[in-house]
Amino acid sequence: MEDLKGQIAVVTGASRGIGKGIALALGEKGCTVYVTGRTTGDGDRTIDTTARQVNEAGGEGRPIQCDHGDDADIERLFSQIAQESDCIDILVNNVYKIPNPPAWGGGYWDHPIQVWDDQVGIGLRAHYVASWHAAALMFKSSSARMLNVSSPGGQSYHFSCSYGAGKTGLDRLTADMAVELQPKGIPACVLYPGAVSTEFIVDASKEREMDLSQSQTPLLVGRSAAALLMDDDLMARTGSIQWVEDLIEEFDLYDENGSRPTEKYAGRIAQGENHRWAPDLEK
């Protein structure tokens, strides 16, 4: 597949971070991208700004405000998409809620129970609800595919046990969705970014000691996602976990600065390690 012109994509949680990077990368390929999230307006972290930048990248951005913690809002989102578009070709489940304060370090007993609802409710349940509503529109596409943004935290300890539960659940959910979607000819894959210099991480690095020299930019993650979604043989990968670092090499990808991290992710399970990656927020 040379480009994504004429393709309809939905990227949840795309006002900032990885979701924004994926939306922009799909825009670079000419895709029409529905950008969802709660924050609107002219700020630098809003769905309206992301949609405008999708337009500037060469696609068509369509912002729709949605609180993915509200089932009725998700239903309204897909009802609007159904009114405007004949189908959904690409569904990227990315939305996630970082607890405030972040649940990094300490024991689960140190965190309010709401942390579970933030990380698992938004980072897992909301993906199921979105996928449920999107299914009928995806069945109308001749080339529909799904990508769920997870994390190496699905395989080893990262940040908190509730974080890991959500990511492990998403990995399994995707694998089992792939089984159920296969008769429909729809592939579903998991995307594993490494350390990503999202706005949240960059902000934290101004106050904490964090080395971002080998981090992936959101746009590089997005370009990896776009390259994967354009693979004509994506069905051969259905149900699998796709590491961004592998996709960068496979598709020879670079970020907006013309560079890419060269270090392999330190915690690859294939290397037999149980690695805990997290910025040291105690410093």
C-alpha positions as CSV (number, residue, x, y, z in Angstrom):
1,M,0.0,0.0,0.0
2,E,1.6,3.2,-1.2
3,D,-0.5,5.7,0.8
4,L,-3.7,6.0,2.8
5,K,-5.7,8.5,0.6
6,G,-9.4,7.8,0.9
7,Q,-8.9,5.8,4.1
8,I,-10.9,6.7,7.2
9,A,-9.1,6.3,10.5
10,V,-10.1,6.9,14.1
11,V,-7.3,7.6,16.6
12,T,-8.5,7.8,20.2
13,G,-6.8,10.1,22.7
14,A,-5.0,12.1,20.0
15,S,-4.8,15.5,21.6
16,R,-1.2,14.8,22.6
17,G,1.5,12.1,23.0
18,I,1.5,8.9,21.0
19,G,-2.0,9.4,19.8
20,K,-1.1,12.7,18.3
21,G,2.0,11.2,16.7
22,I,0.0,8.5,15.1
23,A,-2.7,10.9,13.9
24,L,0.0,13.1,12.2
25,A,1.8,10.1,10.7
26,L,-1.5,8.9,9.2
27,G,-2.1,12.4,7.9
28,E,1.3,12.3,6.2
29,K,0.0,9.4,4.2
30,G,-3.2,11.3,3.2
31,C,-5.6,9.6,5.6
32,T,-8.8,11.2,6.9
33,V,-8.3,11.0,10.7
34,Y,-11.0,11.4,13.3
35,V,-9.1,12.8,16.3
36,T,-10.7,12.2,19.7
37,G,-10.1,13.5,23.2
38,R,-11.5,15.8,25.9
39,T,-9.5,18.9,25.3
40,T,-10.6,21.4,22.6
41,G,-9.5,24.9,21.5
42,D,-6.4,26.5,20.1
43,G,-3.8,25.2,22.7
44,D,-0.9,23.0,21.8
45,R,-2.5,19.9,23.4
46,T,-6.0,19.8,22.0
47,I,-7.9,17.8,19.4
48,D,-8.5,20.9,17.3
49,T,-4.8,21.6,17.0
50,T,-4.0,18.0,16.2
51,A,-6.7,18.0,13.5
52,R,-5.3,21.2,12.0
53,Q,-1.8,19.7,12.0
54,V,-3.1,16.6,10.3
55,N,-4.4,18.9,7.6
56,E,-1.0,20.5,7.3
57,A,0.7,17.1,7.0
58,G,-1.4,16.2,4.0
59,G,-4.5,14.5,5.4
60,E,-7.8,15.6,6.7
61,G,-8.3,16.0,10.4
62,R,-11.7,15.8,12.0
63,P,-11.8,16.5,15.7
64,I,-14.6,15.1,17.8
65,Q,-14.7,15.7,21.6
66,C,-15.1,12.5,23.6
67,D,-14.6,11.5,27.2
68,H,-13.6,7.9,26.8
69,G,-14.5,7.3,30.4
70,D,-18.2,7.8,29.5
71,D,-19.8,5.0,27.5
72,A,-22.5,7.4,26.2
73,D,-19.9,9.7,24.8
74,I,-18.2,6.8,23.0
75,E,-21.5,5.8,21.5
76,R,-22.1,9.4,20.4
77,L,-18.7,9.5,18.8
78,F,-19.2,6.5,16.6
79,S,-22.8,7.6,15.8
80,Q,-21.4,10.9,14.4
81,I,-18.7,9.0,12.4
82,A,-21.4,6.8,11.0
83,Q,-23.3,9.8,9.8
84,E,-20.3,11.4,8.2
85,S,-18.5,8.3,6.7
86,D,-19.4,5.1,5.1
87,C,-17.0,2.9,7.0
88,I,-13.9,2.8,9.3
89,D,-10.8,1.5,7.7
90,I,-8.4,2.0,10.6
91,L,-9.1,1.9,14.3
92,V,-6.3,2.9,16.6
93,N,-7.2,2.5,20.3
94,N,-4.7,4.7,22.1
95,V,-6.5,6.7,24.7
96,Y,-5.1,6.5,28.2
97,K,-5.4,8.5,31.5
98,I,-2.3,9.2,33.6
99,P,-3.4,9.3,37.2
100,N,-2.9,12.5,39.1
101,P,-0.5,12.2,40.8
102,P,1.2,9.5,38.6
103,A,1.3,6.0,40.2
104,W,5.0,5.5,39.7
105,G,6.8,3.7,42.5
106,G,5.6,2.6,45.9
107,G,3.1,-0.2,46.6
108,Y,-0.5,-0.5,45.4
109,W,-1.6,0.3,48.9
110,D,0.0,3.8,48.5
111,H,-2.3,4.7,45.6
112,P,-5.9,5.6,45.7
113,I,-8.3,3.0,44.2
114,Q,-9.1,5.5,41.5
115,V,-5.8,4.7,40.0
116,W,-7.2,1.4,38.8
117,D,-10.1,3.1,37.1
118,D,-7.8,5.6,35.4
119,Q,-5.3,3.0,34.1
120,V,-7.6,0.0,33.5
121,G,-10.9,1.7,32.9
122,I,-9.6,4.1,30.3
123,G,-6.6,2.1,29.2
124,L,-8.5,-1.2,28.7
125,R,-12.3,-1.0,29.1
126,A,-12.6,2.1,26.9
127,H,-10.8,0.3,24.1
128,Y,-13.3,-2.6,24.3
129,V,-16.2,-0.2,24.2
130,A,-14.8,1.7,21.3
131,S,-14.0,-1.5,19.4
132,W,-17.6,-2.7,20.0
133,H,-19.1,0.4,18.5
134,A,-16.6,0.5,15.7
135,A,-17.1,-3.0,14.6
136,A,-20.2,-2.5,12.4
137,L,-18.4,0.3,10.5
138,M,-15.2,-1.7,10.1
139,F,-17.2,-4.6,8.6
140,K,-18.2,-2.2,5.8
141,S,-14.6,-1.6,4.8
142,S,-12.8,-3.8,2.4
143,S,-9.5,-3.3,4.2
144,A,-10.2,-2.7,7.8
145,R,-7.6,-3.2,10.5
146,M,-7.1,-2.4,14.2
147,L,-4.1,-1.3,16.2
148,N,-4.1,-1.2,20.0
149,V,-1.3,0.8,21.7
150,S,0.0,-1.1,24.7
151,S,3.4,-1.1,26.4
152,P,6.2,-3.5,27.5
153,G,4.5,-3.1,30.8
154,G,2.2,-5.9,29.6
155,Q,5.1,-8.3,30.1
156,S,7.2,-7.0,32.9
157,Y,6.9,-4.6,35.8
158,H,6.6,-0.9,34.9
159,F,5.4,1.9,37.1
160,S,2.7,0.0,39.1
161,C,0.8,-3.2,39.3
162,S,-2.4,-1.6,38.0
163,Y,-0.6,-0.3,35.0
164,G,0.7,-3.8,34.2
165,A,-2.8,-5.3,34.7
166,G,-4.2,-2.9,32.1
167,K,-1.5,-3.5,29.6
168,T,-1.5,-7.2,30.0
169,G,-5.2,-7.2,29.6
170,L,-5.0,-5.1,26.5
171,D,-2.5,-7.5,24.9
172,R,-4.7,-10.5,25.6
173,L,-7.8,-8.6,24.5
174,T,-6.2,-7.8,21.2
175,A,-5.0,-11.4,20.6
176,D,-8.5,-12.7,21.3
177,M,-10.1,-10.0,19.2
178,A,-7.8,-11.1,16.4
179,V,-9.2,-14.6,16.6
180,E,-12.8,-13.4,16.4
181,L,-12.0,-10.8,13.6
182,Q,-10.1,-13.2,11.4
183,P,-13.1,-14.6,9.7
184,K,-14.0,-11.0,8.8
185,G,-10.6,-10.6,7.2
186,I,-9.6,-7.9,9.8
187,P,-6.2,-8.0,11.4
188,A,-5.6,-6.7,14.9
189,C,-2.2,-6.0,16.4
190,V,-0.6,-4.6,19.5
191,L,2.0,-1.8,19.3
192,Y,4.8,-1.7,21.8
193,P,6.6,1.7,21.9
194,G,9.7,2.0,24.0
195,A,10.5,5.1,26.1
196,V,8.7,8.0,24.3
197,S,9.3,11.7,24.8
198,T,5.7,12.6,25.1
199,E,4.7,16.1,26.4
200,F,4.2,14.6,29.8
201,I,7.6,13.0,29.9
202,V,9.3,16.1,28.6
203,D,7.6,18.2,31.2
204,A,8.7,15.8,33.9
205,S,12.3,15.9,32.7
206,K,12.5,19.6,33.4
207,E,12.2,18.8,37.1
208,R,13.5,15.3,37.4
209,E,16.7,13.6,36.3
210,M,15.6,11.8,33.1
211,D,17.8,10.8,30.1
212,L,15.7,11.2,27.0
213,S,18.6,11.0,24.5
214,Q,17.4,7.5,23.3
215,S,13.7,8.0,23.6
216,Q,11.4,7.7,20.6
217,T,9.5,10.8,19.5
218,P,5.7,10.5,19.3
219,L,5.9,11.1,15.5
220,L,8.4,8.3,15.1
221,V,6.1,6.0,17.0
222,G,3.3,7.3,14.7
223,R,5.3,6.6,11.5
224,S,6.0,3.1,12.8
225,A,2.3,2.6,13.3
226,A,1.5,4.0,9.8
227,A,4.1,1.8,8.2
228,L,2.6,-1.3,9.9
229,L,-0.9,-0.4,9.0
230,M,0.1,0.0,5.3
231,D,1.6,-3.5,5.2
232,D,-0.3,-5.4,2.5
233,D,0.3,-8.6,4.5
234,L,-0.8,-7.3,7.9
235,M,-3.0,-10.3,8.4
236,A,0.1,-12.5,8.7
237,R,0.9,-10.4,11.9
238,T,-2.6,-10.5,13.4
239,G,-2.8,-11.1,17.1
240,S,0.9,-10.3,17.5
241,I,2.9,-7.7,19.5
242,Q,4.8,-5.3,17.2
243,W,7.7,-3.5,18.8
244,V,8.3,0.0,17.5
245,E,12.1,-0.5,17.6
246,D,11.7,-3.4,15.2
247,L,9.4,-1.5,12.9
248,I,11.8,1.4,12.8
249,E,14.5,-0.9,11.4
250,E,12.2,-3.0,9.2
251,F,10.7,0.1,7.4
252,D,13.9,2.3,7.7
253,L,12.0,5.1,9.6
254,Y,13.2,8.4,11.1
255,D,11.7,11.0,13.3
256,E,10.9,14.7,12.5
257,N,14.6,15.5,13.2
258,G,15.9,13.0,10.8
259,S,17.2,10.7,13.5
260,R,16.2,7.6,15.4
261,P,17.3,6.0,18.7
262,T,19.9,3.3,18.2
263,E,19.8,1.5,21.5
264,K,17.6,-1.6,21.8
265,Y,14.9,-1.5,24.5
266,A,16.6,-2.9,27.6
267,G,13.7,-5.0,28.9
268,R,12.9,-7.2,26.0
269,I,11.3,-10.4,27.4
270,A,13.0,-12.3,24.6
271,Q,16.3,-11.5,26.3
272,G,15.1,-13.3,29.4
273,E,15.0,-10.1,31.5
274,N,12.4,-8.8,33.9
275,H,13.3,-5.1,33.5
276,R,11.6,-2.2,35.2
277,W,11.7,0.8,33.0
278,A,10.6,4.0,34.7
279,P,11.9,7.5,35.1
280,D,13.2,7.9,38.6
281,L,10.7,10.4,39.9
282,E,12.2,10.3,43.4
283,K,15.2,12.4,42.3
